[in-house]
Structure formats: C-alpha cells, structure tokens
Amino acid sequence: MAIQDIFSRAGKLVGKVLIAIIRVYQIAISPLLPSACRYAPTCSHYAVQAIQKYGVIKGLLKTLYRILRCNPFSRGGYDPV
C-alpha cells in the first residue's frame, strides 16, 4: 500500500467522522436553537456538501469562509457549494 493511499483513506475517514459530527448537530442541537440562517443551504448542510465535494481540507476552508460571511450585514440568499 502506497503512502498516497494511506493519506487518501485517512482523509476519507476524517471526512466521514466530521460529517457524522455535523449530522449529530443537525439532529440533536440545531432544532433547539432559533432559526436565524441567512443562507440556503444552511451552514451545516453547506459544510457536509463541501466536505463531500472537495475533501476535508478544502471543504473546511470553504465552510469557514461561509461562516465568516454570515453576519448581520450579509445579504444572505442562495449560496451553493
């Protein structure tokens, strides 16, 4: 097994763990909070899609940028991955 394969498998495993954590948040925590999302899809859905599409590192960076844009001065709206 090549080193590249090991890193690829590790990245996929980390991605699955992160997505599982986000899903727990979506199911257990998010319903308890008031809905205040300015964007569609919501940031947690965006994070799952970004990790699935771009991988862990780029997906997390795109998610971080999305969260930083979410503020009272933002127009919000439809913002696909």
Buried (B, 14 or more C-beta within 10 A) or exposed (E): EEEEEEEEEEEEEBBEEBBEEBEEEBEEEBEEEEEEBBBEBBBBBBBBBBBEEBBBEEBBEBBEEBEEBBEEEEEEEEBEB
